């Protein structure tokens, strides 16, 4: 089982729940990416191309390293 721990200070924790960083927005982005992958995969399957590209960042990542 994979587990992730994040250690942050209080100010960072509070900021992480605002705007684009909120958990709710994260889950919305995650659902949108899954839908896009499924729709893209269904279209590509008909043409014989790749079905899904699951490489890259995790769902919802904003690109911060």
N, C-alpha and C positions, 0 to 999 in steps of 0.2 A: 504494500500500500504506500503510495506516495503521500508525503505530508509537507506542507509549506508553513513556515513560521515567519512572521514579519515583526520586527522590533522597531517601533517608532516612538517618538516623544508625543506628548499630549497635543501640541500645536499641529504637528503633522497628521495625527490621527483625526483631529477635528477638520482639517483642511481636506482630508481624503474623503469626507462625506459631503462635500459641497460641489455643486456644478457637475462638470464632466467627470470628475473623479468619484462621484457617489456610487455606492454599490448598485443602486437602482439603474443608473445610466450604464454601468458595466454590464449588468444582466441584459439590458436592452441591446447593447452592441453585440453581445454574445449571441442572442437570438437572431439578430439581423445577419450576422456572419454565417450562422448555421443555415438559415434560409437561403442565402446567396449560394452557399456551397451546394446545397441540395438542388436548387434550380439550375445552377451551372452544370452540375453533374448530370442531371436529367437531359439537358440540351446536348451536352457532349457525348453522352451515351448513344444517342441516335446517329451521330456522325462517325462513331468508331473511335473518337478521341478519348482522352483520359476522363474518368468518371469524377473523381474528387482529388483535389490537391490539398492534403492535410499537413503540408510542411509549413514552416514559418512560425510566427508567433502564436501564442495561445489566444483563444477567443477573447476579445475585449481589450487586449493590450493597447495602450495608447502610444507605444513606441519609445517609452522612456527606458533607458538602460542604466 
